[in-house]
Amino acid sequence: MKKKYKTAIIGHGIVGKRREFFLNKNRQFKITALCDKNYSNNLKKKKIIYFNNYRSLYKKFPDLDCVFICISNDMAADVTYFFLSRGVNVFCEKPPSINLQQLKKIKTIKNKNKNLRLMYGFNHRFHKSVIKAKKLIETKKYGSVLNVKATYGKSKFINFNQNDWRTKRIIAGGGILLDQGIHIVDLLLYFFGTFEEVKSLVQNNCWNFDVEDNCFALLKQKRKNIIAFIHSSASLWRHDFNIEINFKKGTVILSGILSSTKSYGNERLIILKPQKSRVYTEPKKKIYNFTIDNSWKNEIFIFGQILNRKIKEQNSIDDAIDVMKVIEKIYSNDKSWVTKVKKYNEKSIQKK
């Protein structure tokens, strides 16, 4: 019988519970402990021990094979570093950190132990529409890519009009870009490689928290001369996911994405191919509908295969660093936003 990886989940909120659900369906893992600040320490239920402190958890189980880190942004990098430095493999949700400097520290400890495995939860890579789009880009069936237009936004009813940690800079580190727009940045890099030039406008005019509720970014990749436009928003008044990739010989659109809330619409990939005609005609349209979301299941399976050394690391520390480099460029390009953030940070220091 193959070994089951002794596993703990750090952070047992909505995402942590979802990870638990899919881990229990995977024969590669066995959950030994759960950790959340709201739990009592050393409470045992159904062969699982609960903790309210990750250090106490490790003290009890120093022989853990891996941990799934599903906690707030301010702690993610520190907890990742804690377990890696003790020889425990890590799966960490996005965002990987609140700044690039934290990731460089993690890369240093990771490089000291080449046998350790670290994967980040850039979950959208495992959606079927994304996988198909990636193949179409690689085959160059529709020629080279000209430009990309992407929107990822939330309704006002989710999080951003509530007084939770995602609206507090000291905990979240950033707003809608770091929380959700990071998926778009990751997909752009996954599809095309890095983008060197960045122009941006960042706002918090809607909800007036100290993190952004709207972000507009224009990116340019010099090597392939690709231009991409991103709008990450917490005030669309609806949930929306849309990526439009324009090629020389057609367009590929990722419209909607399956989620646990089912609020982003049906997941579809639409291909538009222009017709040869001297007068205007509608392009030929082909639609692929995806009705089952196996992204969480497949993501955990892949992590198991990485631990088994059957495949190379994916969603690696290098991928996370590349994503955070672009995120930081977007934030820093808007000088008025930089000034605002500086004032917010000064207020936080004064409160301490």
C-alpha positions in Angstrom: 0.0 0.0 0.0 1.3 3.4 -1.0 2.2 5.8 1.8 -0.4 8.5 2.7 1.1 11.9 3.3 0.5 13.1 6.9 -1.2 16.4 6.4 -2.4 19.4 8.4 -4.5 22.4 7.3 -3.6 25.8 8.7 -6.6 28.1 8.6 -10.0 26.4 8.5 -12.3 29.0 7.1 -14.2 28.8 3.8 -11.1 27.9 1.7 -9.6 25.6 4.4 -12.8 23.6 4.6 -13.0 23.3 0.8 -9.4 22.0 0.8 -10.4 19.5 3.5 -13.3 18.3 1.4 -11.1 17.5 -1.6 -8.2 16.2 0.5 -10.5 13.6 2.0 -11.4 12.4 -1.5 -7.7 12.0 -2.4 -6.0 8.7 -1.3 -2.6 10.4 -1.3 -3.3 12.4 1.8 -4.4 11.8 5.4 -5.5 14.8 7.5 -4.0 14.5 11.0 -4.6 18.0 12.3 -6.5 21.2 11.7 -5.5 24.7 12.9 -7.6 27.8 13.3 -7.5 30.7 15.7 -11.1 30.0 16.7 -10.4 26.4 17.8 -9.5 25.1 21.3 -6.0 23.7 21.5 -5.5 19.9 21.5 -9.2 19.1 21.0 -9.6 15.7 19.4 -12.6 14.9 17.1 -12.8 11.8 14.8 -9.1 11.0 14.9 -8.2 14.6 14.0 -6.6 17.0 16.6 -7.5 20.6 16.5 -5.2 23.5 17.4 -5.4 27.3 17.6 -1.7 27.9 17.0 0.4 26.5 14.2 3.5 26.3 16.4 1.6 24.1 18.9 0.5 21.9 16.0 4.0 21.4 14.8 5.3 20.7 18.3 2.7 17.9 18.5 3.4 16.6 14.9 7.0 17.3 13.9 6.8 14.4 11.5 4.2 16.1 9.2 4.7 15.5 5.5 2.9 18.6 4.3 0.7 21.5 5.3 -2.0 23.4 3.4 -1.9 27.0 4.4 -5.2 28.8 4.0 -4.9 31.9 6.2 -5.0 35.6 5.9 -2.4 37.4 3.7 -0.4 38.9 6.5 0.5 35.5 7.9 0.9 33.4 4.7 4.5 34.0 4.0 5.7 33.7 7.6 3.8 30.4 8.2 5.2 29.1 4.8 8.7 29.9 5.9 8.1 28.4 9.4 7.2 24.9 7.9 9.7 24.9 5.1 12.5 25.7 7.5 11.5 22.7 9.5 11.5 20.3 6.5 7.7 20.2 5.8 6.4 20.5 2.3 3.9 23.3 1.7 0.9 24.1 -0.4 0.0 27.8 0.1 -3.1 29.6 -1.1 -2.8 32.8 -3.1 -1.7 35.5 -2.6 1.7 34.0 -1.8 2.6 37.1 0.3 1.9 40.8 0.7 5.2 41.8 -0.9 8.0 40.6 -3.0 10.6 40.7 -0.2 8.8 38.0 1.7 8.9 35.7 -1.3 12.7 36.2 -1.7 13.2 35.0 1.8 11.1 31.9 1.1 13.1 31.2 -2.1 16.3 31.3 0.0 15.1 28.7 2.5 13.6 26.6 -0.3 16.9 26.6 -2.2 18.7 25.3 0.9 16.7 22.1 0.7 16.2 21.0 -2.8 14.1 18.0 -1.6 11.3 20.2 -0.3 8.2 20.9 -2.4 6.3 24.1 -2.5 3.2 24.9 -4.5 1.0 27.9 -4.6 -2.8 27.9 -5.1 -3.2 29.6 -8.5 -6.3 27.5 -9.0 -7.5 29.0 -12.2 -4.8 27.2 -14.2 -6.7 24.0 -13.6 -10.0 25.1 -15.1 -10.9 23.4 -18.4 -11.4 26.6 -20.3 -7.9 27.8 -19.3 -6.3 24.5 -20.2 -7.9 24.6 -23.7 -6.9 28.3 -24.2 -3.3 27.4 -23.3 -3.2 24.7 -25.9 -4.6 27.0 -28.6 -2.0 29.6 -27.8 0.8 27.0 -27.9 -0.3 25.5 -31.2 -0.5 29.0 -32.8 -3.6 27.8 -34.7 -4.9 31.3 -35.0 -1.5 33.0 -35.5 0.4 35.2 -33.1 -1.2 37.0 -30.2 -1.9 40.7 -30.7 -3.5 41.8 -27.5 -5.6 40.7 -24.5 -8.4 42.3 -22.6 -9.3 40.9 -19.2 -11.9 41.7 -16.5 -12.4 40.0 -13.2 -14.8 41.7 -10.8 -17.0 41.2 -7.8 -20.5 42.3 -6.8 -20.9 44.8 -4.0 -22.5 42.0 -1.9 -19.3 40.0 -1.4 -16.7 41.1 1.2 -15.9 44.6 0.1 -19.0 46.2 1.7 -18.4 44.3 4.9 -15.9 45.0 7.6 -13.8 41.9 7.2 -10.0 41.5 7.0 -9.9 41.8 3.2 -10.7 45.5 3.6 -7.9 46.2 6.1 -4.5 47.0 4.6 -2.6 45.9 7.8 -4.0 42.3 7.3 -4.8 42.0 3.5 -1.7 43.9 2.2 -3.8 45.0 -0.8 -7.3 45.1 -2.1 -9.1 43.5 -5.1 -6.0 43.3 -7.2 -4.1 41.2 -4.6 -7.2 39.2 -3.7 -8.7 38.4 -7.1 -6.9 40.3 -9.9 -3.8 38.2 -9.0 -5.5 35.3 -10.9 -5.6 37.3 -14.1 -2.0 38.4 -13.7 -1.0 34.7 -13.1 -2.9 33.6 -16.2 -1.3 36.2 -18.4 2.1 35.1 -17.3 1.1 31.4 -17.6 -0.1 32.0 -21.2 2.5 34.4 -22.5 5.4 34.9 -20.1 6.3 38.1 -18.2 5.3 41.6 -19.1 8.0 44.3 -18.7 6.2 47.5 -19.1 3.3 48.6 -16.8 1.0 51.6 -16.7 -1.7 51.7 -14.1 -4.5 53.6 -12.3 -5.5 52.4 -8.8 -8.6 53.6 -6.9 -10.5 53.2 -3.7 -13.2 55.7 -4.5 -16.2 53.4 -4.1 -15.8 51.7 -0.6 -13.3 54.2 0.8 -11.3 51.5 2.6 -7.5 51.7 2.8 -7.1 49.1 0.0 -8.0 49.4 -3.7 -11.5 48.6 -4.9 -10.6 49.2 -8.6 -7.4 48.7 -10.6 -6.8 49.4 -14.3 -3.5 48.2 -15.8 -2.0 48.2 -19.2 0.9 45.8 -19.7 3.3 45.3 -22.6 5.5 42.4 -23.4 8.4 43.5 -25.5 9.6 40.1 -26.8 6.3 39.2 -28.5 4.9 42.7 -28.6 1.7 41.7 -26.8 -0.4 44.4 -25.0 -2.8 43.4 -22.2 -5.4 45.4 -20.4 -6.7 44.4 -17.0 -9.6 45.6 -14.9 -9.8 44.2 -11.4 -12.9 45.5 -9.6 -15.0 45.3 -6.4 -17.8 47.5 -7.8 -19.1 45.8 -10.9 -22.4 45.1 -9.2 -22.2 41.6 -10.6 -19.6 38.8 -10.6 -17.7 38.8 -13.9 -14.8 36.9 -15.4 -13.8 37.5 -19.0 -10.5 37.2 -20.9 -10.5 38.1 -24.6 -7.4 37.0 -26.5 -7.1 38.6 -30.0 -4.9 36.7 -32.5 -4.0 37.6 -36.1 -6.5 35.0 -37.4 -9.2 35.0 -34.7 -10.3 35.6 -31.2 -10.5 33.3 -28.2 -12.7 34.3 -25.3 -12.8 32.8 -21.8 -16.3 33.7 -20.6 -17.4 32.9 -17.0 -15.7 30.5 -14.6 -17.1 27.8 -12.5 -16.9 28.5 -8.7 -18.4 27.2 -5.5 -20.9 30.2 -5.5 -21.8 29.6 -9.2 -22.0 33.4 -9.5 -19.5 33.9 -12.3 -21.8 32.3 -14.9 -21.3 29.3 -17.1 -17.7 28.5 -18.0 -17.3 28.8 -21.7 -14.5 29.1 -24.3 -15.6 30.9 -27.4 -13.7 30.9 -30.7 -14.3 33.7 -33.3 -12.9 33.2 -36.7 -13.2 35.9 -39.4 -14.7 34.9 -42.7 -13.1 35.8 -46.0 -15.4 38.4 -47.5 -15.2 41.9 -49.0 -18.2 43.0 -47.1 -18.7 42.8 -43.3 -19.9 39.4 -42.1 -20.2 38.0 -38.6 -17.3 35.8 -37.6 -17.8 32.1 -37.4 -18.4 31.1 -33.8 -17.6 27.9 -31.9 -18.5 27.5 -28.3 -17.2 25.0 -25.8 -19.2 24.7 -22.6 -17.7 23.3 -19.4 -20.1 22.2 -16.8 -18.0 20.4 -14.2 -15.3 22.1 -12.1 -12.6 19.6 -11.2 -10.0 22.4 -10.6 -9.7 21.9 -6.9 -9.6 18.1 -7.2 -7.0 18.2 -9.9 -4.9 20.8 -8.2 -4.6 18.6 -5.1 -3.9 15.5 -7.2 -1.0 17.4 -9.0 0.5 18.4 -5.6 0.4 14.7 -4.6 2.2 13.8 -7.9 4.8 16.5 -7.2 5.4 15.1 -3.7 5.8 11.6 -5.3 8.4 13.1 -7.6 6.3 11.9 -10.6 6.2 15.4 -12.1 8.1 18.6 -11.8 7.0 21.4 -9.5 4.1 23.6 -10.8 2.9 27.0 -9.5 6.3 27.2 -8.0 8.1 29.9 -5.9 9.6 31.3 -9.1 6.0 31.6 -10.6 4.9 33.3 -7.4 7.8 35.8 -7.6 7.1 36.6 -11.2 3.4 37.3 -10.4 4.3 39.5 -7.4 6.8 41.5 -9.5 4.0 42.5 -11.9 1.6 43.1 -9.0 4.1 45.5 -7.3 4.8 47.2 -10.7 1.0 47.9 -11.0 0.8 49.3 -7.5 4.0 51.4 -7.8 3.3 52.9 -11.3 0.4 55.0 -10.1 2.3 57.6 -8.0 -0.9 59.1 -6.5 -1.7 55.6 -5.2 1.8 55.3 -3.8 1.3 58.5 -1.9 -2.0 57.3 -0.5 -0.6 54.0 0.6 2.3 55.8 2.4 -0.2 57.8 4.4 -2.2 54.7 5.2 0.9 53.0 6.5 1.9 56.0 8.6 -1.5 55.9 10.2 -1.2 52.2 11.0 2.2 52.8 12.7 0.7 55.6 14.8 -2.1 53.4 16.0 0.4 50.8 17.2 
